[in-house]
Amino acid sequence: MRVEQQKTRPSFGSLNSPIKNFRINTRMGRLHVQEIRLKEKSIDFAYKISKFFNDNFIDGSTDPLWKEYLKPEKALQYLGKNQRYANYLKNLFKNDDGNTTILLARDGKNDIKAAILTLSYNETPTLKDSKLFNMEALAVDKAYRNQHIGQRLIAKVLESARKTVNKKTGTPQFSDAIMTGYEKAVPLYKKLGFRELEQDTYKKRLFYKELTKERDDIPQYVKLLYMPLDNTAQRFYERVNVLKIHLNNFKESILNLFEKI
């Protein structure tokens, strides 16, 4: 597979570090890769991207909760799931801090064959971190897999992340990249430089525990991985606000207590 750089400029791009259009040659023909901005697009287009991600999550995941959506009686629920994720995508760009990116790889018929979504980390209120680069979603059409297309998309967004500068401080915006990956893909991600988040310190364990409150597919079906982007910066898990997490947990405990009274 060969990647060719296009001379044309992208129609859309992230505010802080746009990625130029490029092409990927595959066995099925050339894919055109472009960064898009959903606030410029219709909700129908957001739904199309949402469905592409979700269809491929179902295909690649071993999580039985995802497989449930393949049942005919779950069709209406799946429609609603796609719509909710489309609304989520639109909202991301509405409240964009300048670092939200979606790269789409499309064929000659303009059909999506691969996509990646990245943004500043905001998985939970207690772990929100503008210096942590979150590779939230990556999907490649089944017919186009095993051609290093996902690797190319990852390489492009990581290159962009390393170049992104905080406009206020003039320093690198991101200290680390983080992602979750299906267990079968973990060896590939490790070859790219990612490592699993160990739980050998209190703050690492705290970060992990907070995330698993929101992600019940960790660690059984997906693994949490990260990659340092700026070796001079403090690691993301060292920035965990212990007091904030404990206060939030205490608040939740009190609310749960009152609900039982």
N, C-alpha and C positions, 0 to 999 in steps of 0.2 A: 504494500500500500504506500502511496506517495501523497504528500500534502503539497499543494500549490498555493502560493499567496496571490490573492486577487489585487489588482490595481485600484479597483473601485472602492470607495469609502462606504462604510456601513450606513444604512438609513437610520438605524437606532443604535444606542450604545449606553453602557453604564455611565453615570455622570462623572465619576472620579477616574476611571481607567478603562476606556472603551477598547474593545477588541475588534480588530479589522476583520472584514470578511475573508474567508479562505475556503479552499476546496479540498475534498478528500476523495481520492480515486479508490473505488472498491471493485470487487468482482462483478457487482451488479450495475456498475456505472458510477458516475461522479456525483458526489453529494456536495451541495453548497451550504456552507455554514455561516450563519449570521446571528449577531446578537440583537435581540428585540426588546422593546419596552412596551409592556402591556397597557399602560395608561393611554397609549396612542391607538390601541386596538379595541375591537369589540369584545363583549363578553362571550360571543360565540367562538372567537379565536382562543380566548382563555380556556374555554371548555374543551376545545380540541387538544390543547396542550395538556390539560388536566387528565383527559381520557387517555392520552398517550402514556403519560407517566403511570397512571393506575393500571392500565392494561398490562404494562410490562412488569409492574410490581407483583401483580397476580401471577404472571408467568414465571417470574424468577424466585419468588418467595416460597419457603417451606412452611410458613406460618398458616395454620389451618383457618385462621380468621379471614385471611385474604382469599383462600380457596373457596370459602363459603359463597363468595360473590359469583362464582361460576355456575351456581345452581339457578335454574330458570325462575324459581320463586323469589330469588333475591334480585331480580333484574331492576325492579323499581328502587330498591335500596341502593343499588350500585349507581343508578342514575343520579340519585340524591348525593351520593358520595362524590361523584365527579363534579356536580354543581357546586358543592361546598368547597372543594379544592380549587375550582376555578375562581370562586369569590375570594378565597384566600390569596391566590396569585395576584388578582387585581388589587387587593388591599395592600400587598407587599409593595407594589409600585406606587400606590397612592401615598404611602408613608415612607418612601424610599429615603435612606440616608445617603444615597449616592453610590452604594456598593452592591446593589442588587443586580444580578445578571442572569439572563436565560440565553443560552446558546442553542439554536435549532439547526440540525443538519437535515436538509430536505433534498429529495431527488428531483429529476427533471419534470415530474408532474406536480411538484410543490407539496408532496406528502412528507410528513415528518418521519424520519428514520432513526434519529438519535436526538437526545436533548440532555442538558445539564442545567441545574438551578443552583446558584450560589448567592450568599448574602451574609451580612454581619450576624453573628450568632445571637439568636433570640428564642431558643427552644422553650425556656421557662423564664418567668420574671426574676427568679433568684440567680439564674446563671447568665442572664443577658450580658453580652460582652462585645463591644464595638471593635475590639482588637483581635477577635477570634473569627477567622474566615470559615464559614460553614458551607460545606458542599452538601447541600440538603438532599438533592435528588439527581440521579443519573440513570438514564434508560437508553437502551439500544434495541431497535426492532430485531426480533428473533432471526430473521433472514440475513441480517447484516452483522451478526455477532462473530467473534473470533477473527476479526480483521483489524484489531487495535483501534477501533473508532472511539471507544470509551476512553482509552488511554490518551488519544489526541485531544479530546475535549478537556480531560483533566489537566493535561499539560498546558493548554491554552489559558485556562482560568487560573492556574497556579502562577503562570508567568505574569498574568495581569495583576494578581494579588501581591506578588513580590514588588511590583513597580508602583503600587498604589501608595501615595503619600498623604498623610494627614495635613490638610491645608492650614490648620491652625498652628501646628507644631513643626511642620517641615520634616517630620520623622516618618519612618515606615508605618503604614496604617495597621498592618496585621503582624502579630507575633507568631501565630500558628494557624494551620488549617486543620479542620476536624470533619469527620464524616462517619457514617455508619455503613457497613457493607455486609452483604450476605456472606455467610461463612465460606461458601465455595469460592468466593471471589477474593477472600482475604489474602491468599498467597500472591495474587497479582498486585494488590494494593501495596503489599509490603515490598515488592520489587520496585515499585515506583517511589518508595521512600517513606511510606506510612508505617506506623508502629501501633500496636495495641496499647490502650491506656491501662497500665498496671495499677494495682491498688496497694502499693507499698508505702504510701504516706496517707496521713489523715485527710488532707485536702483533696487528694485524688479520689479517695473513697467517698468523700462528701459530694464531690462533683458527680461521680458515678451514681450514687444513691439518689441524688436529686433528679438526674435525668431519667432514671428508671421509673420514677413516679409518673412521668409523662409517656415513656416509651416502654410498654409492656412486652415488646418483642426483643428487648435486650435482657440478657445475653443469649437466650435460647436460639433465636433465629438470625440475629444480626450482631456484629461486633462493632465496638466503638474504637475508631482509629484516629490518629492525629499525625501531623508533620510540622516540625518547626520551620517557620519561614524567615524569621529573624533571630539568629543565634545570640545576638546581644540583648534581646528583650527578655523580660520575665515571662515564664511559661504561663499559659492560661489558667492552669489549675492552681497556681500560686496566687492568682488574683481573686479566687473565690472569697466572697464576703461571708465569713463564718457567722458573724453576728446577725446579718440579714436573714440567712437561712434559718437559724435557730429561732429568731423572732417570728418568722413566717410560719414555722412548724408549730410554735407555741400558739399563735393566733388560730391556726387550723384546729388544733386540739381543743381550744376553748369553744370554737364554733360547733365542733362535733359534739362536745359535751352538752351544750345548750339544745342541740337538736334532739338529744336523747331524753331531755327532761320533759 
